[in-house]
Amino acid sequence: MKLSVAGITFAYNSHPVIRDVSFSLEPGQVLGVLGVNGAGKSTLLKCLNKILHPSGGAVFLGGKDLLKMDGAEIARHMAYVPQKYGGEQLTVFDTVLLGRKPHIRWAATHRDYEVVETVLERMGLARFALRPVLALSGGEMQKVVMARALAQEPDVLLLDEPTSNLDLKNQFEVMGLVRQVVREQKLAAVVSIHDLNLALRFADRFLMVRDHTVFSLTDRESVTREMIRDVYGVEVLLTEVEGHRVVVPL
Ligand SMILES: Nc1ncnc2c1ncn2[C@@H]1O[C@H](COP(=O)(O)OP(=O)(O)OP(=O)(O)O)[C@@H](O)[C@H]1O
């Protein structure tokens, strides 16, 4: 379903952090949200699923305004992976099963367990299934939270720095899987991400945030070194290696 975000505005105690942010995303697309530390990327993501209540704006999914829905209904449409996850006294399996909660009426069904098993398998987490989440490494835990979001079978994935704790192989595997699931299941993914090379590899479009608002909304092919300089204040070379666009700070 198409995601349309219109005029989202948010302030923490009258300190404005997000001003009039609008964008739309077709099903099957990954949007990379870029901006310096403190630009408001996490805040924006949390405004989209009402963890924070924006003072203005709307979030339409296939014509329905998500901000008018209650939390349970939002969770059937949107899954959110936070930047920090404290972990719980649960096994990996039960943590991922929590992703099914918005869909479960009385008790988990055979299908719920099947979805969890499939996701654990796809993410290479099956061998940890019975381990307590608190006994995992930071990167393993980050993958479990991503698995929980995928088990939720949402229309929209909101991912806040989903690769920050991952090694090179897992960064590529997790972002590759996100892109594959987004394409296969026609989801929309909004991903805040600091690693520009990873972003250029896996995002289809970019939302660059500067001065609390949208600085640029662009396709991957149209990202320029000037945009990166203006957003991050760093001169870079934007070049191509083996068919991949890469950023090299100068
Ligand atoms: N709960 C809060 N109360 C008050 N101010 C906050 C709160 N959370 C964040 N902020 C402030 O809002 C601004 C945006 O924070 P946010 O976490 O959205 O930025 P970000 O772009 O995600 O940063 P980073 O890249 O460092 O994760 C920052 O100036 C931050 O200090």
The ligand as a MOL file (V3000), in Angstrom:
LIG
                    3D

  0  0  0     0  0            999 V3000
M  V30 BEGIN CTAB
M  V30 COUNTS 31 33 0 0 0
M  V30 BEGIN ATOM
M  V30 1 N 12.6060 12.8070 24.8370 0
M  V30 2 C 13.1980 13.9290 24.3970 0
M  V30 3 N 12.9930 15.0980 25.0310 0
M  V30 4 C 13.5580 16.2550 24.5850 0
M  V30 5 N 14.3410 16.3220 23.4910 0
M  V30 6 C 14.5630 15.1790 22.8160 0
M  V30 7 C 14.0150 13.9310 23.2370 0
M  V30 8 N 14.4140 12.9680 22.3460 0
M  V30 9 C 15.1880 13.5970 21.4520 0
M  V30 10 N 15.2970 14.9150 21.7150 0
M  V30 11 C 16.0300 15.9260 20.9420 0
M  V30 12 O 15.4290 16.0410 19.6650 0
M  V30 13 C 16.4140 16.1680 18.6300 0
M  V30 14 C 16.2470 15.0500 17.6020 0
M  V30 15 O 16.5350 13.8000 18.2090 0
M  V30 16 P 16.4390 12.4530 17.3740 0
M  V30 17 O 16.7420 11.3390 18.3200 0
M  V30 18 O 15.1530 12.4150 16.6510 0
M  V30 19 O 17.6120 12.6640 16.3300 0
M  V30 20 P 18.2760 11.6360 15.2890 0
M  V30 21 O 18.3650 12.3420 13.9880 0
M  V30 22 O 17.5720 10.3400 15.3210 0
M  V30 23 O 19.7410 11.4970 15.9360 0
M  V30 24 P 20.8330 10.2990 15.8850 0
M  V30 25 O 21.3400 10.2440 14.4840 0
M  V30 26 O 21.8880 10.7950 16.8430 0
M  V30 27 O 20.1580 9.0480 16.3600 0
M  V30 28 C 17.7660 16.1550 19.3450 0
M  V30 29 O 18.1870 17.4980 19.5240 0
M  V30 30 C 17.4700 15.4930 20.6720 0
M  V30 31 O 18.3410 15.9970 21.6750 0
M  V30 END ATOM
M  V30 BEGIN BOND
M  V30 1 1 1 2
M  V30 2 1 2 3
M  V30 3 2 2 7
M  V30 4 2 3 4
M  V30 5 1 4 5
M  V30 6 2 5 6
M  V30 7 1 6 7
M  V30 8 1 6 10
M  V30 9 1 7 8
M  V30 10 2 8 9
M  V30 11 1 9 10
M  V30 12 1 10 11
M  V30 13 1 11 12
M  V30 14 1 11 30
M  V30 15 1 12 13
M  V30 16 1 13 14
M  V30 17 1 13 28
M  V30 18 1 14 15
M  V30 19 1 15 16
M  V30 20 2 16 17
M  V30 21 1 16 18
M  V30 22 1 16 19
M  V30 23 1 19 20
M  V30 24 2 20 21
M  V30 25 1 20 22
M  V30 26 1 20 23
M  V30 27 1 23 24
M  V30 28 2 24 25
M  V30 29 1 24 26
M  V30 30 1 24 27
M  V30 31 1 28 29
M  V30 32 1 28 30
M  V30 33 1 30 31
M  V30 END BOND
M  V30 END CTAB
M  END
